[in-house]
Amino acid sequence: MSAIVQDELVKPIDKAAWHVEHVLKFPNSRHLRYHGHDMSWIHYYATYLCLGTGFALLLYICYILYDKIVSPFVKITCLSNLKQWINNLKRKLD
């Protein structure tokens, strides 16, 4: 591996200096620019992922709150309504 690196005609530091000088000499070269400059901020910051994750988290929190707070009252109400309906049905049949 060392022989391959030492066999180069141009040293890596000289090659890097040439590239920097080339970019400074031709600043409008689009192929040498950072691709993040051409991206919209939504894609650059991956906003859609943050919004999607936040929405999923919000839905999960709403589900937990519903399950812990609202659901017991709904079950009690439904059971009491069911018991009343059964009692009324028994009275009608008797």
C-alpha positions as CSV (number, residue, x, y, z in Angstrom):
1,M,0.0,0.0,0.0
2,S,2.9,2.4,0.8
3,A,4.4,1.8,-2.6
4,I,1.2,2.8,-4.3
5,V,0.9,6.0,-2.4
6,Q,4.6,6.9,-3.0
7,D,4.3,6.1,-6.7
8,E,1.9,9.0,-7.4
9,L,3.3,11.7,-9.7
10,V,1.6,14.5,-7.9
11,K,1.6,14.6,-4.1
12,P,-1.8,14.7,-2.4
13,I,-1.2,18.1,-0.8
14,D,-0.4,19.6,-4.2
15,K,-3.5,18.0,-5.7
16,A,-5.6,19.4,-2.9
17,A,-4.0,22.9,-3.3
18,W,-4.7,22.7,-7.1
19,H,-8.4,21.8,-6.5
20,V,-8.8,24.7,-4.0
21,E,-7.2,27.1,-6.4
22,H,-9.4,25.8,-9.3
23,V,-12.6,26.4,-7.3
24,L,-11.4,29.9,-6.4
25,K,-10.5,30.6,-10.0
26,F,-13.9,29.4,-11.4
27,P,-16.5,30.2,-8.6
28,N,-19.5,29.6,-10.8
29,S,-18.8,25.9,-11.6
30,R,-22.0,24.2,-10.5
31,H,-20.4,20.7,-10.5
32,L,-18.0,21.8,-7.8
33,R,-20.5,23.4,-5.5
34,Y,-22.0,21.8,-2.4
35,H,-25.3,20.1,-3.3
36,G,-26.9,21.5,-0.2
37,H,-27.0,24.9,-1.8
38,D,-29.5,23.7,-4.4
39,M,-31.8,22.0,-2.0
40,S,-34.9,23.5,-0.5
41,W,-34.9,24.0,3.3
42,I,-37.6,21.3,3.7
43,H,-35.3,18.7,2.1
44,Y,-32.1,20.1,3.7
45,Y,-33.4,19.9,7.3
46,A,-35.6,16.8,6.6
47,T,-38.6,18.7,7.9
48,Y,-41.0,16.1,6.5
49,L,-39.5,13.5,8.8
50,C,-39.7,15.7,11.8
51,L,-43.3,16.6,11.1
52,G,-44.2,12.9,10.4
53,T,-42.5,11.7,13.6
54,G,-44.2,14.5,15.6
55,F,-47.6,13.7,14.2
56,A,-47.2,10.0,15.0
57,L,-46.1,10.9,18.5
58,L,-49.1,13.2,19.0
59,L,-51.4,10.4,17.8
60,Y,-49.8,8.0,20.2
61,I,-50.2,10.4,23.1
62,C,-53.9,11.0,22.2
63,Y,-54.5,7.3,22.1
64,I,-52.9,6.8,25.6
65,L,-54.9,9.7,27.0
66,Y,-58.1,8.3,25.5
67,D,-57.3,4.8,26.8
68,K,-56.5,6.0,30.3
69,I,-59.1,8.8,30.8
70,V,-62.0,8.5,28.5
71,S,-62.3,4.8,27.9
72,P,-63.2,3.8,31.4
73,F,-66.1,6.2,31.5
74,V,-67.3,5.0,28.1
75,K,-67.1,1.4,29.2
76,I,-69.1,2.1,32.4
77,T,-71.7,4.1,30.5
78,C,-72.0,1.4,27.9
79,L,-72.3,-1.4,30.5
80,S,-74.9,0.5,32.4
81,N,-76.9,1.1,29.2
82,L,-76.6,-2.6,28.3
83,K,-77.8,-3.6,31.8
84,Q,-80.8,-1.3,31.5
85,W,-81.6,-2.6,28.1
86,I,-81.4,-6.2,29.3
87,N,-83.6,-5.4,32.3
88,N,-86.2,-3.6,30.1
89,L,-86.2,-6.6,27.8
90,K,-86.7,-9.0,30.7
91,R,-89.6,-6.9,31.9
92,K,-91.2,-6.9,28.5
93,L,-90.9,-10.7,28.3
94,D,-92.3,-11.3,31.7
